[in-house]
Amino acid sequence: MTLAHFILFTPFSVAWTKLAIRGRESVAKHPAFTYSRTQAMYLLASILMMVAIMVFVGIPFVLMRYGQRNSDNQLMAFGGAACFLGLGI
């Protein structure tokens, strides 16, 4: 479902951004649902941001939850601090 969302959302989002910045001429002749270089770069950037969020926030959050489940205060504190730091990054 995430893959379908990105594939369908990318052309729509790029088209609306071009429309807002450059006006109607930029999207009038572009065929619907064809991937140009701009759309491919937008899709790549979106995927990289999702992966970065999963690495910097998701893994520490799982570590924090593991510490909570096992009543390990030190592991929970470390995971919480790492999750907070990941959100800052």
Buried (B, 14 or more C-beta within 10 A) or exposed (E): EEEEEBEEEBBEBBBEBBBEEEEEEBBEEBEEEEEEEBBEEBBEEBEEEEEEEEEBBBBBBEBBBEBBEEEEEEBBEBBBEBBEEBEEE
